[in-house]
Amino acid sequence: MTMNVNVAVAKISREVPIAEACLDEALISVSSLMKSIVQARRETGVAPSTGQSTIARLARAQLSLVTATNDMLRVHSDLAKLAQIHAGMDLHEHCTDAHLESENVAKLKFVS
C-alpha cells in the first residue's frame, strides 16, 4: 500500500511524542532504580564498594538514555523541517497542471 505525504505526516506526528515519552519514562525508571540501589546499599550497611560496578553500568545506561533523548529531539527537529518542506506541498516550480492529475500525483517528487 502506498502512503501519501499527508498520511505519513499524520502517522509520524502521532509517533514522535510517544517515542519521546517512552525515552522519558525509561530515564525515570533507570533513575528510580539507581536511587533504590544506592539507598539499599546505604541503609543495609554493606560496604560502600558493594555493587559499585553495577551502579557504574547503570549510570552508563542512564547516560545512554540522555544521549538517546538528545538524538530524538534532533530527529523531531529534522522531521519538523521535512514536514514543512514536503507536507506543505512545496513542489518544484516547473510542475504543470497536467502533473497534478490524480494518476500522476504519486509520481511527483519533492524538491528542496
N, C-alpha and C positions, 0 to 999 in steps of 0.2 A: 504494500500500500504506500502510495506517495503522500508525503506530508507537505502541505503548503506552508508558506512562511508564517502566516498568522497563527496557524495551529501549533507550529513549532515554538513560536514566541510564547504563546499561552502555556504550553506544557512546561517549557523551561522556566518561565516566570513563577510557576507553582512549585517547581522542584528546587530552585536555588535557595529560597528561605528555609525549606525543610532540611537541606544539606547543611546550611549554616547552623540551624538549631540543633541538629544532631552532633555537630562538632562541639558546640557549646555544652550540650548535655554530657558528651564524653569527657570534656575537660572538667566539668563539675564532678562527675563520678570519680575520675582519677584523683582529683584534688581531695575529695572526701576520703578516698582510700588512703591517700598519703597522710592525712590528718589522723585517721584511725590507727595506722601503723605506728606513727611516731608517738601518739598518745598511749597506745598499748605498751610500747617499749618503756616509756617513762613511768607509767602507772603500775606496771608489773614489777618494776625494779630490776629488770635484767640489765646486763652490761650495756653501756652506751653504744658499743660496736655491734650489738646484736641486730641483725637484719639490715646493716648498713649497705651492703651490696644490693640488696633488694630495693632499698629506698633510692639508691643511685639509679638503678634501672627504671624505677617508676618515675623519677624526676626526668629522665631522658624521654620516657613515653609522654610525659606531660609537656615537655618542650616540643616534642614532635607534633602534638596536638595544636600547640600555639602556632607552630610553623604552618601546619595544615590550614589553620584558620586564616593566617595571613594570605596563603595561596588562594583560599576560597574567596576571600574578599577581592583579590586581584581578578579572579575568574569572574566574579559578579560584575566588576567594573568593565572588564573586557566584553562580557555578554551584553551589558547595557549599551556599549558603543556599537556592537554589532547589530543590536535591535534597532538602534536609531538609524543606522545605515540601511539595513535590509527590511525591517518591518515598516519603515517609513516609505517603502517602495521607491527608494532613491535610484531609479533606473537610469541607465545611460541615456543621455540627451538625444541620441540618434534613433531611439526606438520610435517606430511609427505606429499609427493606429492599427495597421494590419498586424503588427506584432502582438497586439492586445486581444486578438480574437481568442476565444476560450480554448481552442485546440493548440494555440501557440504559447499560452501563458506559462505552461510548465517548462518550455524551452528557454525562457528568458534567463539571462544571467545578470546577477547584481554586480555593479561596479562601485568602487570607492574612489 
